[in-house]
Amino acid sequence: MSDSADKAGLLGAVGLGDIKAKCVIYIANQPIGSGFESPDGVMALSSGDIADIGTACGNGWRKVFNVMAKLLFAARFNGCDTRYGSWQKYRDNEMLHSESGIALVFSPPQKNEAKLQIVMGKHYAISLAFPQNWRWLDAYFAESEGYQMIACPYFDYRQLTNQKIIALVSILQTYHRALLQSPSKD
């Protein structure tokens, strides 16, 4: 990872996706056995990599990627809904790629008010040293006061159901609309 990428992006983070992501999703585990579990920094994926991780690591990782794509597509993140006809096409062609604006990070959250940060899993969110000031909106979702950070259920069909995805999209659109929109082109 270059110094210029560090200054512009996720300094010290380990994960998959866009080093300059404006939406960072934190997960407590890594795709062990996939060849992607220990990237040096944040590594952009290419077409086919998500399917390869799903094949190597099983249904749990397929669910993580599918729920992530469904959430981002429903939230119209970076206008992905206008470029792709389905969340599946978005997942396979852009999500976690270079310049996608999204990263899935295995290391703990960083203090960064300029990014939308989602912590996947209530137990993981509670276990973190930072942030300690969660404001629970209901039994499933919390917002970190003073930071652009949301805690939500783990990305699994049973935990973050379609109904809860809609609720999370509503929270994101209410509190973080500007970070969901496409970046302006100068």
C-alpha positions in Angstrom: 0.0 0.0 0.0 1.5 3.4 -1.0 1.7 6.4 1.3 -0.7 8.3 -1.0 -3.3 5.6 -0.6 -2.8 5.6 3.1 -3.4 9.3 3.4 -6.5 9.2 1.2 -7.9 6.0 2.5 -8.1 3.4 5.2 -4.7 3.8 7.0 -3.7 0.6 8.7 -6.9 -1.3 7.8 -7.0 -4.8 6.5 -9.8 -5.9 4.3 -11.3 -6.1 0.8 -12.5 -3.4 -1.5 -11.7 0.2 -2.3 -8.9 1.8 -0.3 -10.7 5.2 -0.7 -14.1 3.8 0.3 -16.6 6.2 1.7 -18.7 3.3 3.1 -16.8 0.9 5.3 -18.4 -2.3 6.6 -16.6 -4.0 9.5 -16.8 -7.7 10.1 -15.2 -9.7 13.0 -14.1 -12.7 10.9 -12.1 -13.3 7.7 -12.6 -15.6 4.7 -10.1 -18.3 5.9 -8.8 -20.6 3.2 -9.8 -18.3 0.3 -6.4 -16.7 -0.3 -8.1 -13.3 0.6 -8.0 -13.7 4.4 -4.7 -11.7 5.0 -4.4 -9.0 2.5 -1.7 -6.4 2.9 -3.9 -3.5 3.6 -7.2 -3.1 1.7 -7.2 -5.2 -1.5 -9.6 -4.5 -4.3 -11.4 -7.5 -5.8 -12.0 -8.2 -9.4 -14.8 -9.9 -11.2 -15.1 -13.5 -10.1 -13.3 -13.0 -6.7 -16.6 -12.9 -4.7 -17.7 -16.2 -6.3 -14.3 -17.7 -5.6 -14.4 -16.7 -1.9 -17.9 -18.2 -1.7 -16.7 -21.4 -3.2 -13.7 -21.7 -1.0 -15.4 -20.6 2.3 -18.9 -21.8 2.0 -22.5 -20.6 2.3 -21.8 -18.2 5.2 -19.6 -16.0 3.0 -22.0 -16.2 0.1 -24.7 -14.8 2.5 -22.4 -12.0 3.7 -21.8 -10.9 0.1 -25.4 -11.3 -1.0 -26.8 -9.4 2.0 -24.2 -6.7 1.5 -25.2 -6.3 -2.2 -28.9 -6.3 -1.4 -28.3 -3.6 1.2 -26.2 -1.3 -1.0 -28.5 -1.8 -4.0 -31.6 -1.0 -1.9 -29.8 2.1 -0.5 -28.8 3.1 -4.0 -25.2 3.5 -2.9 -23.2 5.5 -5.4 -26.1 5.1 -7.9 -25.5 1.4 -8.3 -29.2 0.8 -8.9 -29.1 2.9 -12.1 -26.0 1.1 -13.5 -27.1 -2.4 -12.8 -30.5 -4.1 -13.1 -30.2 -6.2 -10.0 -28.2 -6.5 -6.8 -26.6 -9.7 -8.2 -25.2 -7.8 -11.2 -23.9 -5.1 -8.8 -22.3 -7.7 -6.6 -20.6 -9.5 -9.5 -19.4 -6.4 -11.4 -18.6 -3.6 -9.0 -19.0 -4.3 -5.3 -15.6 -4.3 -3.4 -13.7 -3.4 -6.6 -11.3 -0.5 -7.0 -13.2 2.8 -7.0 -16.4 1.1 -5.9 -16.6 3.3 -2.8 -17.1 0.3 -0.5 -14.8 -1.8 1.7 -15.3 -4.8 3.9 -12.7 -4.5 6.7 -11.5 -7.2 9.1 -9.6 -4.8 11.4 -11.4 -2.7 14.1 -13.1 0.6 13.2 -11.2 3.8 13.0 -12.3 7.2 14.0 -13.3 8.8 10.7 -16.3 11.1 10.5 -15.9 11.5 6.7 -17.0 7.9 6.1 -20.1 5.9 6.6 -19.1 3.0 8.8 -21.3 0.0 9.5 -20.4 -2.5 12.1 -21.8 -6.0 11.3 -23.1 -7.8 14.3 -24.4 -6.5 17.6 -22.0 -8.6 19.7 -19.1 -7.4 17.7 -20.2 -3.8 18.0 -20.5 -4.1 21.8 -17.1 -5.8 22.1 -15.2 -3.0 20.4 -13.1 -0.6 22.5 -14.2 2.2 20.1 -16.9 3.5 19.9 -18.3 3.1 23.4 -21.2 5.5 23.0 -23.7 3.5 21.1 -27.3 4.9 21.0 -29.6 2.0 20.4 -32.4 3.0 18.0 -34.2 -0.4 18.7 -33.2 -3.9 19.5 -31.3 -4.3 16.2 -29.7 -1.0 15.2 -27.5 1.5 17.0 -25.8 4.8 16.0 -22.5 6.0 17.4 -23.0 9.5 18.7 -20.5 11.8 17.1 -19.4 9.4 14.4 -20.8 8.2 11.1 -21.2 4.7 12.5 -24.1 2.3 12.6 -24.3 -1.1 14.3 -26.6 -3.7 12.7 -27.3 -7.4 12.7 -24.8 -9.7 11.0 -25.2 -10.0 7.3 -27.1 -13.3 7.2 -30.6 -13.8 5.8 -31.9 -14.9 9.2 -30.4 -11.9 11.1 -30.6 -9.1 8.6 -33.8 -10.1 6.9 -35.3 -8.2 3.9 -37.5 -6.3 6.4 -34.5 -5.3 8.5 -32.6 -4.3 5.3 -35.5 -1.9 4.5 -35.2 -0.5 8.1 -31.5 -0.1 7.8 -31.8 1.6 4.5 -34.3 4.0 6.1 -31.8 4.8 8.9 -29.0 5.3 6.4 -31.1 7.6 4.2 -32.3 9.6 7.3 -28.9 10.1 8.9 -26.3 9.6 6.2 -28.0 10.5 2.8 -25.0 12.5 1.6 -22.6 9.5 2.0 -24.9 7.3 -0.1 -25.0 9.5 -3.1 -22.7 9.4 -6.2 -19.6 11.5 -5.9 -19.5 14.7 -7.9 -17.4 14.6 -11.0 -15.2 17.7 -11.4 
